[in-house]
Amino acid sequence: MISILIIFTYTGPALPETILEINNFQPSKLYERKLIWPDWRFPSFIKRPGLKDDLIYPYWFEGVWDVTSKVESEQNQEPIIHSAKFIRNTSGNLIADREYNTKSYALSTKTGGFLSVKNDPKSPNRQFAKLTEDRYLETKIIGRLQEEIDNNIFITDELILQILHTTELSRVSQVETLTEFKRCGPNQNNKINLSDFNICGEQFQAIYNQPGQNFISLPIKLEKSKLILRKPNYD
């Protein structure tokens, strides 16, 4: 199964642990889902986005970042290092440059046989990738939810319908990716310099069977990764 889904979804240095210590804190829906990992079921609560709707990021994501991604369960595998870009759309909202980010990630993995990646010009929620051996990968975002907690934590959850087309058949799966981001210090500590900071992330991914196969859908594969976004050093 090929999965290249990349989701890159401040006023003070509050951390999740600090927030949870506040007596009147009410966990968000996505934070609660993170806490029950890996005991996930198919996410029926995620809302279907409109044709033109995109994931909107906080202002502190803007620009180009070097991203280090490491799957926790694969101790002997080298981390994947790629580039990610966040830009303003015509409405002034900050969004991920999905085509740029997917291309960078796909080239960095050196697996899957990716030749090219293109966004659907009519919708930011659809993307096509041409693979080797006359294969094509179609991805369509069919569910999305995002939350910003206390202006310090940004959590996203996206559900993607993924279709791998080959000359013989097409394989369909559904991929959910929940990512929690927070600003952190250069050494991934809690001391944040507003002019020099990283973005630390935890990413949780579940792959489900194609729609209609199970009444209560359990994941067929689970994966957790750590992400670090750093500003490039041009010196």
C-alpha positions, 0 to 999 in steps of 0.5 A: 500500500502506498501512502504519501499523505502529508499534512502540515497543518503565539502569544505565550509558551503554554504547553499541552501538559500545562493546559491540562492542569487548568481546572476548567480546561475542556479537551477538544474533540481532536485532542481526545482522539489523540489520547485514545490512540491506538484504539481508533475506529473510523472517524465519522465525526470529521466534516466533509470539506467544500470543493474550494475549502482548504486547511488554514494554518496559523500565521507562524507556519508561513514560509519554507521549512526543513522537515524531519519525519521519523516513524517511531516503530522503525528504529533502524530506518533513517528519518525522512528529510524534505522541504515544506512550504506554506503560502498565502492564497488569493484570500490571504489565508495561509495554506500548505503548498500541497503540490510542492510538499508532496513532490519534496516528500516523494523524492526524499523517500526514494520509494513508490516510483513517483514520477510527477505530482499535480493538484486538481486545478478545480479543488485543493482537495484532490491530487494526482500522482504518476508512478512507474509501471503505468500506475497512477495514485489519486487522492481526495480529501473527504473529511477534515477538522482543525482546532487551535487550542489556546493559540498555542497548539494546532491540531488537524485531522484529515480523511483521504480516499486513496485510489491506486490505479494499475493496468490490472485493477484499482485498489481503494483505501481510506487514510486518516492523518491526525497531526498535533503541532506546537512551537518549540525551542531550537532544541525541542525544549519549552523555551521559545524565542519568538524570532527563532523557533522550531515547530514540533509535531506528532502525527498519527496515521490509520489506514482503513479498508475501502468504503462499505467493507465493514459496518464498524471499520477498524484500521488495517494499519497504524503508524505514529511519527515525530516531526520537526520543522526547522527554518533552512540555514542559508549560511 
